[in-house]
Amino acid sequence: MKRDAIVVLDFGSQYTQLIARRIREQRVYCEIQPYTLPLSDIEKMAPKGIILSGGPASVYETDAPKIDAALFTLGIPVLGICYGMQLIAFLLEGGKVHPATEREYGNAQLQVKSTSEPLFADLPSELSAWMSHGDRIDELPEGFHTIAQTPNSPIAAMVNSDGTLYGLQFHPEVEHTRDADKILHNFVRQVCGCEATWTMDTFIAEAITDIQARVKGERVLCAVSGGIDSMVLATLLHEAIGDALVPVFVDNGLLRQNEVEQVLATCKALGIKIEFVDAAESFLDALVGIINPEQKRKVIGAQFIETFRAKVTQLGPCRFLAQGTLYPDVIESVSTKGPSATIKTHHNVGGLPPDMPFELIEPFRELFKDEVRAVGAELNVPSHVLGRHPFPGPGLAVRILGEVTPERLAVLRLADAIFINEIKAAGLYDEIWQALAVLLPVKSVGVMGDERTYENAVALRAVTSSDAMTADWARIPDDVLARISTRIINEVQGINRVVYDISSKPPSTIEWE
């Protein structure tokens, strides 16, 4: 199906993924590509608009990422954001970019010079905008004029004479910019003329057609964990290929308290005939002595493949392996979409062995978590499944800092269960994107029953988010935190100290490993 699309060329901004997400919220398809994408490939994609992301470089540096200025002659509307705007000015005749005398970071008062300008349609003449830059444009390229400014940026927004090339010094994709959604809406809908065709019902129809065309009646092994992604994936695959689906649930010994029973019950309720494999012993044996988090993920990824290989030997051939890999998994695992740094390897992306005996099927590879939830809702997956907090594929292994042992797993399971149960009891679970406990590799002195203790510390982590690309720490009330801490220290033998993580993402990640 031909659909209107926006392409974001990535120059390494921490906000690049947010741009794509915000545009998809306008029900317009958007994908991220590296800034090195050849012009010929862009022309073949035939996007209705192009966005140049921000980035950490300065355009006048010798090795700064650049594009071919011929991009601006394709007749496709272009919006440059921060570095992207500076790049437009740098590449076109007459534009001058220099280091600013004062770095502008945080909220700034933007004065819009003309609210009749399509990009600022239906916006006030003054609004708060989020700045994050050290350079600024001192002279406009030929044929451009200024359409907004701030006290520190005389050229905070610009446009060329025919209204096809725009530049914004601020970030319209972040929530700190007032009416940010309207600015991107105006670019996508008014300037580019995109139709709102990116919906989850159309995605489902396309995904089913693609899966059927690729599989052609052959069996598909599907890794089911009980989490949102894998349950929605299994439901989609069942809709597409029926009994050719072979769903497998592996107990890797790294699951949360009572999770095996819960997953099996959920699958039964959904009508999914699950193949259950108890592989806890082999996973824990493979993790003996492993401390480095990247190595943990790779060991677990390889162990999953060996487990599936053995199951296929028992059940008969399966050519395909389906996984609920998401866009953030891909972005954080492998730097393939631009110069952004690899954050961590997800076990089902960079953690898979190169000699894997399956062809991968990953229908959700370009979806954000909230889009997967929307797919699940369209497929009538129960709300209690869709509302579950995310849980990493490597399980509790990446919530135990240091070596993973049965004893440490038992301690963490109980602490985590208390944490989750208490936030549910307080009515906070649905307000929190993800909550977890982390067992730290440190011990501290305490006093219990008039005796000195020297036991483990556990960190609690709870964040609010809409897509996991950015997150803020959840403001759990003091009395709830106090109750959680008291219960964990009293009920979990081996823990005498509880701390609460108040880090946002960025700069921290949601999981500790």
One Martini backbone bead per residue (centre of mass of N, CA, C, O) as a GRO file, in nm:
protein
  513
    1MET     BB    1   0.094   0.038   0.025
    2LYS     BB    2   0.054   0.363  -0.043
    3ARG     BB    3   0.224   0.619   0.153
    4ASP     BB    4   0.271   0.874   0.335
    5ALA     BB    5   0.602   1.030   0.401
    6ILE     BB    6   0.865   1.073   0.640
    7VAL     BB    7   1.209   1.174   0.650
    8VAL     BB    8   1.476   1.115   0.879
    9LEU     BB    9   1.784   1.264   0.920
   10ASP     BB   10   2.058   1.148   1.101
   11PHE     BB   11   2.292   1.343   1.334
   12GLY     BB   12   2.273   1.238   1.659
   13SER     BB   13   2.029   1.291   1.816
   14GLN     BB   14   1.844   1.236   2.110
   15TYR     BB   15   1.560   1.327   1.939
   16THR     BB   16   1.503   1.167   1.676
   17GLN     BB   17   1.280   0.963   1.773
   18LEU     BB   18   1.075   1.182   1.849
   19ILE     BB   19   1.008   1.283   1.575
   20ALA     BB   20   0.881   1.024   1.469
   21ARG     BB   21   0.666   0.998   1.685
   22ARG     BB   22   0.517   1.271   1.643
   23ILE     BB   23   0.435   1.210   1.349
   24ARG     BB   24   0.271   0.953   1.409
   25GLU     BB   25   0.059   1.110   1.579
   26GLN     BB   26  -0.047   1.226   1.288
   27ARG     BB   27  -0.079   0.970   1.102
   28VAL     BB   28   0.225   0.958   0.990
   29TYR     BB   29   0.470   0.823   0.829
   30CYS     BB   30   0.797   0.744   0.984
   31GLU     BB   31   1.153   0.751   0.911
   32ILE     BB   32   1.485   0.653   0.981
   33GLN     BB   33   1.791   0.786   0.850
   34PRO     BB   34   2.084   0.828   0.739
   35TYR     BB   35   2.267   1.096   0.622
   36THR     BB   36   2.405   0.894   0.393
   37LEU     BB   37   2.177   0.881   0.215
   38PRO     BB   38   2.116   0.862  -0.093
   39LEU     BB   39   1.947   1.044  -0.321
   40SER     BB   40   1.834   0.804  -0.484
   41ASP     BB   41   1.686   0.675  -0.241
   42ILE     BB   42   1.504   0.910  -0.172
   43GLU     BB   43   1.357   0.919  -0.446
   44LYS     BB   44   1.239   0.629  -0.425
   45MET     BB   45   1.070   0.690  -0.161
   46ALA     BB   46   0.897   0.948  -0.191
   47PRO     BB   47   0.872   1.177   0.003
   48LYS     BB   48   0.690   1.455   0.137
   49GLY     BB   49   0.932   1.478   0.356
   50ILE     BB   50   1.217   1.641   0.527
   51ILE     BB   51   1.429   1.577   0.813
   52LEU     BB   52   1.673   1.748   1.001
   53SER     BB   53   1.848   1.680   1.254
   54GLY     BB   54   2.013   1.695   1.512
   55GLY     BB   55   2.342   1.757   1.678
   56PRO     BB   56   2.678   1.767   1.821
   57ALA     BB   57   2.788   1.922   1.598
   58SER     BB   58   2.980   2.137   1.386
   59VAL     BB   59   2.969   2.256   1.065
   60TYR     BB   60   3.285   2.371   1.064
   61GLU     BB   61   3.388   2.104   1.091
   62THR     BB   62   3.566   1.881   0.916
   63ASP     BB   63   3.391   1.606   1.033
   64ALA     BB   64   3.119   1.691   0.974
   65PRO     BB   65   2.811   1.618   0.899
   66LYS     BB   66   2.692   1.574   0.563
   67ILE     BB   67   2.528   1.690   0.268
   68ASP     BB   68   2.377   1.716  -0.025
   69ALA     BB   69   2.257   2.011  -0.163
   70ALA     BB   70   2.064   1.869  -0.374
   71LEU     BB   71   1.830   1.814  -0.181
   72PHE     BB   72   1.706   2.116  -0.226
   73THR     BB   73   1.620   2.029  -0.549
   74LEU     BB   74   1.377   1.802  -0.532
   75GLY     BB   75   1.095   1.938  -0.419
   76ILE     BB   76   1.122   1.878  -0.111
   77PRO     BB   77   1.038   1.938   0.187
   78VAL     BB   78   1.236   2.107   0.446
   79LEU     BB   79   1.343   2.038   0.793
   80GLY     BB   80   1.550   2.209   1.017
   81ILE     BB   81   1.703   2.099   1.328
   82CYS     BB   82   1.930   2.286   1.440
   83TYR     BB   83   2.169   2.147   1.285
   84GLY     BB   84   1.991   2.137   1.030
   85MET     BB   85   1.975   2.445   1.001
   86GLN     BB   86   2.279   2.505   0.990
   87LEU     BB   87   2.327   2.335   0.735
   88ILE     BB   88   2.164   2.499   0.541
   89ALA     BB   89   2.326   2.762   0.580
   90PHE     BB   90   2.610   2.642   0.507
   91LEU     BB   91   2.531   2.524   0.207
   92LEU     BB   92   2.422   2.799   0.138
   93GLU     BB   93   2.423   3.088   0.000
   94GLY     BB   94   2.526   3.329   0.261
   95GLY     BB   95   2.559   3.154   0.497
   96LYS     BB   96   2.618   3.191   0.864
   97VAL     BB   97   2.819   3.010   1.109
   98HIS     BB   98   2.858   3.042   1.471
   99PRO     BB   99   2.960   3.078   1.766
  100ALA     BB  100   2.819   3.148   2.047
  101THR     BB  101   2.855   3.362   2.314
  102GLU     BB  102   2.594   3.194   2.424
  103ARG     BB  103   2.462   2.936   2.548
  104GLU     BB  104   2.152   2.765   2.459
  105TYR     BB  105   1.960   2.632   2.737
  106GLY     BB  106   1.635   2.570   2.723
  107ASN     BB  107   1.412   2.795   2.787
  108ALA     BB  108   1.253   3.014   2.540
  109GLN     BB  109   1.142   3.313   2.401
  110LEU     BB  110   0.928   3.309   2.132
  111GLN     BB  111   0.910   3.517   1.841
  112VAL     BB  112   0.659   3.560   1.615
  113LYS     BB  113   0.641   3.740   1.315
  114SER     BB  114   0.431   3.522   1.162
  115THR     BB  115   0.117   3.360   1.190
  116SER     BB  116   0.074   3.309   0.867
  117GLU     BB  117   0.272   3.104   0.877
  118PRO     BB  118   0.232   2.775   0.828
  119LEU     BB  119   0.414   2.670   1.071
  120PHE     BB  120   0.238   2.892   1.274
  121ALA     BB  121  -0.036   2.798   1.270
  122ASP     BB  122  -0.234   2.856   1.548
  123LEU     BB  123  -0.027   3.043   1.695
  124PRO     BB  124   0.127   3.229   1.897
  125SER     BB  125   0.353   3.501   1.915
  126GLU     BB  126   0.420   3.354   2.194
  127LEU     BB  127   0.665   3.106   2.306
  128SER     BB  128   0.789   2.817   2.441
  129ALA     BB  129   1.131   2.706   2.383
  130TRP     BB  130   1.364   2.447   2.309
  131MET     BB  131   1.706   2.472   2.381
  132SER     BB  132   2.027   2.323   2.215
  133HIS     BB  133   2.300   2.537   2.173
  134GLY     BB  134   2.627   2.683   2.044
  135ASP     BB  135   2.518   2.774   1.778
  136ARG     BB  136   2.468   3.025   1.509
  137ILE     BB  137   2.292   3.235   1.295
  138ASP     BB  138   2.408   3.536   1.131
  139GLU     BB  139   2.343   3.453   0.823
  140LEU     BB  140   2.146   3.433   0.568
  141PRO     BB  141   2.046   3.288   0.314
  142GLU     BB  142   1.959   3.316   0.012
  143GLY     BB  143   1.605   3.378   0.018
  144PHE     BB  144   1.577   3.432   0.322
  145HIS     BB  145   1.371   3.452   0.628
  146THR     BB  146   1.260   3.562   0.927
  147ILE     BB  147   1.006   3.406   1.172
  148ALA     BB  148   1.197   3.389   1.438
  149GLN     BB  149   1.282   3.477   1.789
  150THR     BB  150   1.534   3.535   2.035
  151PRO     BB  151   1.742   3.692   2.246
  152ASN     BB  152   1.990   3.478   2.140
  153SER     BB  153   1.814   3.434   1.851
  154PRO     BB  154   1.756   3.609   1.571
  155ILE     BB  155   1.756   3.309   1.422
  156ALA     BB  156   1.507   3.072   1.504
  157ALA     BB  157   1.362   3.111   1.216
  158MET     BB  158   1.326   2.987   0.873
  159VAL     BB  159   1.264   3.082   0.517
  160ASN     BB  160   1.199   3.055   0.205
  161SER     BB  161   1.034   3.203  -0.059
  162ASP     BB  162   0.868   2.914  -0.136
  163GLY     BB  163   0.818   2.729   0.128
  164THR     BB  164   1.039   2.455   0.145
  165LEU     BB  165   1.257   2.584   0.352
  166TYR     BB  166   1.328   2.501   0.688
  167GLY     BB  167   1.420   2.652   1.016
  168LEU     BB  168   1.508   2.535   1.354
  169GLN     BB  169   1.666   2.603   1.657
  170PHE     BB  170   1.459   2.446   1.788
  171HIS     BB  171   1.255   2.190   1.964
  172PRO     BB  172   0.944   2.051   1.857
  173GLU     BB  173   0.957   1.743   1.988
  174VAL     BB  174   0.939   1.856   2.270
  175GLU     BB  175   0.748   1.923   2.553
  176HIS     BB  176   0.878   2.207   2.624
  177THR     BB  177   0.737   2.289   2.371
  178ARG     BB  178   0.496   2.476   2.281
  179ASP     BB  179   0.298   2.330   2.058
  180ALA     BB  180   0.471   2.110   1.911
  181ASP     BB  181   0.256   1.946   1.753
  182LYS     BB  182   0.170   2.185   1.564
  183ILE     BB  183   0.429   2.230   1.408
  184LEU     BB  184   0.450   1.942   1.286
  185HIS     BB  185   0.170   1.942   1.168
  186ASN     BB  186   0.214   2.177   0.970
  187PHE     BB  187   0.438   2.046   0.809
  188VAL     BB  188   0.300   1.775   0.730
  189ARG     BB  189   0.014   1.889   0.630
  190GLN     BB  190   0.065   2.176   0.494
  191VAL     BB  191   0.345   2.164   0.353
  192CYS     BB  192   0.336   1.844   0.255
  193GLY     BB  193   0.040   1.704   0.234
  194CYS     BB  194  -0.040   1.489   0.433
  195GLU     BB  195  -0.197   1.196   0.504
  196ALA     BB  196  -0.393   1.011   0.748
  197THR     BB  197  -0.270   0.665   0.716
  198TRP     BB  198  -0.136   0.595   1.000
  199THR     BB  199  -0.262   0.294   1.114
  200MET     BB  200  -0.322  -0.002   1.286
  201ASP     BB  201  -0.515  -0.133   1.083
  202THR     BB  202  -0.325  -0.100   0.837
  203PHE     BB  203  -0.085  -0.246   0.958
  204ILE     BB  204  -0.216  -0.522   0.997
  205ALA     BB  205  -0.286  -0.576   0.702
  206GLU     BB  206   0.007  -0.558   0.598
  207ALA     BB  207   0.140  -0.767   0.788
  208ILE     BB  208  -0.026  -1.013   0.703
  209THR     BB  209   0.051  -1.008   0.407
  210ASP     BB  210   0.360  -1.029   0.448
  211ILE     BB  211   0.366  -1.293   0.610
  212GLN     BB  212   0.224  -1.475   0.405
  213ALA     BB  213   0.426  -1.424   0.168
  214ARG     BB  214   0.679  -1.536   0.325
  215VAL     BB  215   0.586  -1.814   0.449
  216LYS     BB  216   0.399  -2.010   0.280
  217GLY     BB  217   0.299  -2.227   0.523
  218GLU     BB  218   0.516  -2.219   0.713
  219ARG     BB  219   0.668  -2.249   1.006
  220VAL     BB  220   0.648  -2.054   1.323
  221LEU     BB  221   0.853  -1.943   1.562
  222CYS     BB  222   0.748  -1.817   1.891
  223ALA     BB  223   0.847  -1.596   2.129
  224VAL     BB  224   0.711  -1.627   2.458
  225SER     BB  225   0.675  -1.416   2.769
  226GLY     BB  226   0.397  -1.230   2.840
  227GLY     BB  227   0.435  -0.982   2.711
  228ILE     BB  228   0.325  -0.753   2.503
  229ASP     BB  229   0.483  -0.811   2.242
  230SER     BB  230   0.450  -1.127   2.227
  231MET     BB  231   0.139  -1.140   2.251
  232VAL     BB  232   0.072  -0.968   2.004
  233LEU     BB  233   0.234  -1.133   1.804
  234ALA     BB  234   0.088  -1.403   1.838
  235THR     BB  235  -0.188  -1.292   1.753
  236LEU     BB  236  -0.107  -1.198   1.469
  237LEU     BB  237   0.000  -1.473   1.364
  238HIS     BB  238  -0.262  -1.630   1.407
  239GLU     BB  239  -0.419  -1.456   1.206
  240ALA     BB  240  -0.224  -1.522   0.958
  241ILE     BB  241  -0.138  -1.867   1.012
  242GLY     BB  242  -0.232  -2.018   1.251
  243ASP     BB  243  -0.108  -2.345   1.285
  244ALA     BB  244   0.186  -2.242   1.192
  245LEU     BB  245   0.209  -2.171   1.478
  246VAL     BB  246   0.492  -2.183   1.727
  247PRO     BB  247   0.461  -2.139   2.055
  248VAL     BB  248   0.727  -2.041   2.290
  249PHE     BB  249   0.795  -2.102   2.640
  250VAL     BB  250   1.069  -1.987   2.839
  251ASP     BB  251   1.229  -2.097   3.126
  252ASN     BB  252   1.526  -1.915   3.234
  253GLY     BB  253   1.531  -1.834   3.554
  254LEU     BB  254   1.460  -1.492   3.506
  255LEU     BB  255   1.199  -1.461   3.643
  256ARG     BB  256   0.938  -1.374   3.810
  257GLN     BB  257   0.715  -1.403   4.035
  258ASN     BB  258   0.486  -1.631   3.908
  259GLU     BB  259   0.522  -1.611   3.586
  260VAL     BB  260   0.466  -1.884   3.466
  261GLU     BB  261   0.169  -1.909   3.551
  262GLN     BB  262   0.071  -1.643   3.418
  263VAL     BB  263   0.144  -1.704   3.123
  264LEU     BB  264  -0.014  -1.966   3.085
  265ALA     BB  265  -0.291  -1.837   3.150
  266THR     BB  266  -0.292  -1.624   2.926
  267CYS     BB  267  -0.267  -1.813   2.680
  268LYS     BB  268  -0.524  -1.971   2.736
  269ALA     BB  269  -0.719  -1.723   2.717
  270LEU     BB  270  -0.616  -1.667   2.403
  271GLY     BB  271  -0.575  -1.956   2.256
  272ILE     BB  272  -0.272  -2.037   2.308
  273LYS     BB  273  -0.067  -2.308   2.215
  274ILE     BB  274   0.175  -2.387   2.425
  275GLU     BB  275   0.527  -2.430   2.444
  276PHE     BB  276   0.699  -2.569   2.714
  277VAL     BB  277   1.024  -2.465   2.864
  278ASP     BB  278   1.264  -2.595   3.093
  279ALA     BB  279   1.581  -2.387   3.112
  280ALA     BB  280   1.713  -2.284   3.379
  281GLU     BB  281   1.975  -2.447   3.415
  282SER     BB  282   2.122  -2.367   3.147
  283PHE     BB  283   2.126  -2.061   3.189
  284LEU     BB  284   2.275  -2.054   3.467
  285ASP     BB  285   2.527  -2.201   3.372
  286ALA     BB  286   2.605  -1.987   3.146
  287LEU     BB  287   2.631  -1.744   3.383
  288VAL     BB  288   2.876  -1.829   3.510
  289GLY     BB  289   3.090  -1.554   3.584
  290ILE     BB  290   2.905  -1.332   3.472
  291ILE     BB  291   2.917  -0.958   3.460
  292ASN     BB  292   2.892  -0.841   3.196
  293PRO     BB  293   2.616  -0.714   3.038
  294GLU     BB  294   2.680  -0.781   2.739
  295GLN     BB  295   2.745  -1.079   2.790
  296LYS     BB  296   2.480  -1.163   2.905
  297ARG     BB  297   2.307  -1.103   2.653
  298LYS     BB  298   2.461  -1.297   2.461
  299VAL     BB  299   2.423  -1.557   2.622
  300ILE     BB  300   2.113  -1.550   2.623
  301GLY     BB  301   2.068  -1.541   2.318
  302ALA     BB  302   2.213  -1.811   2.259
  303GLN     BB  303   2.038  -1.989   2.448
  304PHE     BB  304   1.773  -1.951   2.304
  305ILE     BB  305   1.857  -2.076   2.035
  306GLU     BB  306   1.926  -2.356   2.150
  307THR     BB  307   1.642  -2.409   2.258
  308PHE     BB  308   1.495  -2.389   1.985
  309ARG     BB  309   1.656  -2.604   1.837
  310ALA     BB  310   1.566  -2.837   2.022
  311LYS     BB  311   1.260  -2.804   1.974
  312VAL     BB  312   1.265  -2.854   1.668
  313THR     BB  313   1.372  -3.142   1.683
  314GLN     BB  314   1.108  -3.238   1.825
  315LEU     BB  315   0.874  -3.098   1.627
  316GLY     BB  316   1.014  -2.982   1.382
  317PRO     BB  317   1.040  -2.779   1.129
  318CYS     BB  318   1.161  -2.427   1.142
  319ARG     BB  319   1.238  -2.144   0.958
  320PHE     BB  320   1.106  -1.943   1.164
  321LEU     BB  321   1.157  -1.644   1.374
  322ALA     BB  322   0.964  -1.474   1.611
  323GLN     BB  323   0.973  -1.124   1.717
  324GLY     BB  324   0.924  -0.834   1.952
  325THR     BB  325   1.078  -0.618   1.810
  326LEU     BB  326   1.173  -0.284   1.860
  327TYR     BB  327   1.280   0.021   1.786
  328PRO     BB  328   1.443   0.079   2.052
  329ASP     BB  329   1.611  -0.179   2.033
  330VAL     BB  330   1.759  -0.105   1.772
  331ILE     BB  331   1.874   0.172   1.850
  332GLU     BB  332   2.031   0.067   2.119
  333SER     BB  333   2.207  -0.165   1.976
  334VAL     BB  334   2.240  -0.039   1.672
  335SER     BB  335   2.426   0.185   1.462
  336THR     BB  336   2.218   0.227   1.168
  337LYS     BB  337   2.066   0.535   1.184
  338GLY     BB  338   2.347   0.664   1.249
  339PRO     BB  339   2.574   0.831   1.481
  340SER     BB  340   2.461   0.700   1.707
  341ALA     BB  341   2.510   0.546   1.993
  342THR     BB  342   2.558   0.263   2.152
  343ILE     BB  343   2.400   0.150   2.442
  344LYS     BB  344   2.268  -0.150   2.396
  345THR     BB  345   2.228  -0.493   2.392
  346HIS     BB  346   1.984  -0.679   2.268
  347HIS     BB  347   1.917  -1.010   2.269
  348ASN     BB  348   1.726  -0.970   1.988
  349VAL     BB  349   1.970  -0.837   1.829
  350GLY     BB  350   2.295  -0.827   1.903
  351GLY     BB  351   2.266  -1.122   2.069
  352LEU     BB  352   2.273  -1.285   1.820
  353PRO     BB  353   2.387  -1.532   1.645
  354PRO     BB  354   2.526  -1.573   1.323
  355ASP     BB  355   2.431  -1.904   1.316
  356MET     BB  356   2.136  -1.889   1.291
  357PRO     BB  357   1.864  -2.131   1.207
  358PHE     BB  358   1.697  -1.860   1.133
  359GLU     BB  359   1.440  -1.662   1.019
  360LEU     BB  360   1.339  -1.344   1.066
  361ILE     BB  361   1.042  -1.211   1.236
  362GLU     BB  362   0.964  -0.839   1.262
  363PRO     BB  363   0.687  -0.649   1.267
  364PHE     BB  364   0.788  -0.432   1.518
  365ARG     BB  365   1.066  -0.288   1.439
  366GLU     BB  366   0.906   0.014   1.375
  367LEU     BB  367   0.784   0.021   1.666
  368PHE     BB  368   0.629   0.144   1.927
  369LYS     BB  369   0.488   0.062   2.218
  370ASP     BB  370   0.214   0.215   2.176
  371GLU     BB  371   0.161   0.078   1.900
  372VAL     BB  372   0.139  -0.210   2.006
  373ARG     BB  373  -0.101  -0.156   2.187
  374ALA     BB  374  -0.286  -0.075   1.951
  375VAL     BB  375  -0.275  -0.345   1.810
  376GLY     BB  376  -0.389  -0.511   2.045
  377ALA     BB  377  -0.663  -0.367   2.055
  378GLU     BB  378  -0.747  -0.449   1.764
  379LEU     BB  379  -0.703  -0.772   1.859
  380ASN     BB  380  -0.825  -0.811   2.157
  381VAL     BB  381  -0.632  -0.770   2.377
  382PRO     BB  382  -0.616  -0.763   2.691
  383SER     BB  383  -0.568  -0.503   2.912
  384HIS     BB  384  -0.382  -0.655   3.121
  385VAL     BB  385  -0.163  -0.703   2.905
  386LEU     BB  386  -0.121  -0.409   2.788
  387GLY     BB  387  -0.054  -0.291   3.098
  388ARG     BB  388   0.211  -0.401   3.119
  389HIS     BB  389   0.516  -0.393   3.207
  390PRO     BB  390   0.811  -0.391   3.102
  391PHE     BB  391   1.036  -0.671   3.007
  392PRO     BB  392   1.327  -0.806   2.975
  393GLY     BB  393   1.459  -1.066   2.807
  394PRO     BB  394   1.695  -1.122   3.034
  395GLY     BB  395   1.571  -1.023   3.279
  396LEU     BB  396   1.714  -1.040   3.597
  397ALA     BB  397   2.012  -1.031   3.495
  398VAL     BB  398   1.985  -0.696   3.447
  399ARG     BB  399   1.911  -0.663   3.784
  400ILE     BB  400   2.195  -0.793   3.839
  401LEU     BB  401   2.477  -0.680   3.970
  402GLY     BB  402   2.660  -0.912   3.842
  403GLU     BB  403   2.631  -1.213   3.943
  404VAL     BB  404   2.428  -1.493   3.866
  405THR     BB  405   2.221  -1.640   4.117
  406PRO     BB  406   1.991  -1.813   4.288
  407GLU     BB  407   2.012  -1.638   4.545
  408ARG     BB  408   1.986  -1.356   4.412
  409LEU     BB  409   1.717  -1.411   4.271
  410ALA     BB  410   1.546  -1.456   4.526
  411VAL     BB  411   1.583  -1.175   4.643
  412LEU     BB  412   1.476  -1.007   4.400
  413ARG     BB  413   1.196  -1.127   4.362
  414LEU     BB  414   1.078  -1.034   4.634
  415ALA     BB  415   1.133  -0.733   4.612
  416ASP     BB  416   0.979  -0.689   4.346
  417ALA     BB  417   0.700  -0.790   4.440
  418ILE     BB  418   0.657  -0.579   4.658
  419PHE     BB  419   0.673  -0.331   4.483
  420ILE     BB  420   0.441  -0.398   4.284
  421ASN     BB  421   0.214  -0.451   4.492
  422GLU     BB  422   0.222  -0.161   4.622
  423ILE     BB  423   0.157   0.008   4.363
  424LYS     BB  424  -0.112  -0.129   4.320
  425ALA     BB  425  -0.242  -0.064   4.599
  426ALA     BB  426  -0.197   0.260   4.534
  427GLY     BB  427  -0.281   0.311   4.222
  428LEU     BB  428   0.010   0.337   4.026
  429TYR     BB  429   0.070   0.141   3.791
  430ASP     BB  430  -0.072   0.296   3.538
  431GLU     BB  431   0.123   0.560   3.576
  432ILE     BB  432   0.352   0.359   3.517
  433TRP     BB  433   0.572   0.234   3.290
  434GLN     BB  434   0.818   0.140   3.496
  435ALA     BB  435   0.904  -0.120   3.738
  436LEU     BB  436   1.197  -0.183   3.956
  437ALA     BB  437   1.448  -0.400   4.078
  438VAL     BB  438   1.793  -0.366   4.210
  439LEU     BB  439   2.078  -0.554   4.259
  440LEU     BB  440   2.352  -0.477   4.439
  441PRO     BB  441   2.724  -0.499   4.466
  442VAL     BB  442   2.657  -0.410   4.771
  443LYS     BB  443   2.738  -0.338   5.111
  444SER     BB  444   2.584  -0.263   5.434
  445VAL     BB  445   2.534  -0.115   5.729
  446GLY     BB  446   2.334  -0.240   6.005
  447VAL     BB  447   2.027  -0.260   6.219
  448MET     BB  448   1.902  -0.569   6.377
  449GLY     BB  449   1.808  -0.647   6.675
  450ASP     BB  450   2.075  -0.506   6.800
  451GLU     BB  451   2.232  -0.586   6.535
  452ARG     BB  452   2.474  -0.624   6.318
  453THR     BB  453   2.480  -0.557   5.964
  454TYR     BB  454   2.583  -0.707   5.631
  455GLU     BB  455   2.417  -0.610   5.346
  456ASN     BB  456   2.215  -0.557   5.095
  457ALA     BB  457   2.128  -0.351   4.820
  458VAL     BB  458   1.835  -0.181   4.690
  459ALA     BB  459   1.693  -0.061   4.388
  460LEU     BB  460   1.450   0.167   4.287
  461ARG     BB  461   1.248   0.180   3.977
  462ALA     BB  462   1.051   0.459   3.838
  463VAL     BB  463   0.867   0.546   3.535
  464THR     BB  464   0.779   0.793   3.302
  465SER     BB  465   0.611   0.738   2.980
  466SER     BB  466   0.546   0.681   2.610
  467ASP     BB  467   0.833   0.520   2.465
  468ALA     BB  468   1.135   0.499   2.619
  469MET     BB  469   1.322   0.728   2.503
  470THR     BB  470   1.192   0.881   2.740
  471ALA     BB  471   1.230   0.966   3.102
  472ASP     BB  472   1.080   0.986   3.427
  473TRP     BB  473   1.066   0.998   3.748
  474ALA     BB  474   0.860   0.879   3.984
  475ARG     BB  475   0.623   1.031   4.217
  476ILE     BB  476   0.628   0.867   4.486
  477PRO     BB  477   0.501   0.859   4.770
  478ASP     BB  478   0.641   0.852   5.076
  479ASP     BB  479   0.454   0.639   5.215
  480VAL     BB  480   0.499   0.421   4.999
  481LEU     BB  481   0.806   0.399   5.017
  482ALA     BB  482   0.813   0.329   5.316
  483ARG     BB  483   0.654   0.065   5.294
  484ILE     BB  484   0.841  -0.078   5.096
  485SER     BB  485   1.100  -0.067   5.264
  486THR     BB  486   0.999  -0.214   5.514
  487ARG     BB  487   0.920  -0.479   5.379
  488ILE     BB  488   1.189  -0.558   5.251
  489ILE     BB  489   1.363  -0.560   5.511
  490ASN     BB  490   1.171  -0.761   5.672
  491GLU     BB  491   1.124  -0.999   5.427
  492VAL     BB  492   1.425  -0.980   5.305
  493GLN     BB  493   1.678  -1.180   5.315
  494GLY     BB  494   1.974  -0.965   5.266
  495ILE     BB  495   1.827  -0.680   5.326
  496ASN     BB  496   1.915  -0.327   5.460
  497ARG     BB  497   1.871  -0.149   5.185
  498VAL     BB  498   1.687   0.136   5.035
  499VAL     BB  499   1.670   0.284   4.709
  500TYR     BB  500   1.595   0.576   4.496
  501ASP     BB  501   1.565   0.645   4.159
  502ILE     BB  502   1.627   0.997   4.016
  503SER     BB  503   1.657   0.933   3.706
  504SER     BB  504   1.675   1.023   3.383
  505LYS     BB  505   1.578   0.994   3.027
  506PRO     BB  506   1.806   1.142   2.986
  507PRO     BB  507   2.109   0.995   3.080
  508SER     BB  508   1.967   0.756   3.159
  509THR     BB  509   1.847   0.449   3.185
  510ILE     BB  510   1.611   0.240   3.285
  511GLU     BB  511   1.797   0.033   3.294
  512TRP     BB  512   2.108  -0.062   3.438
  513GLU     BB  513   2.186  -0.286   3.182
   0.00000   0.00000   0.00000
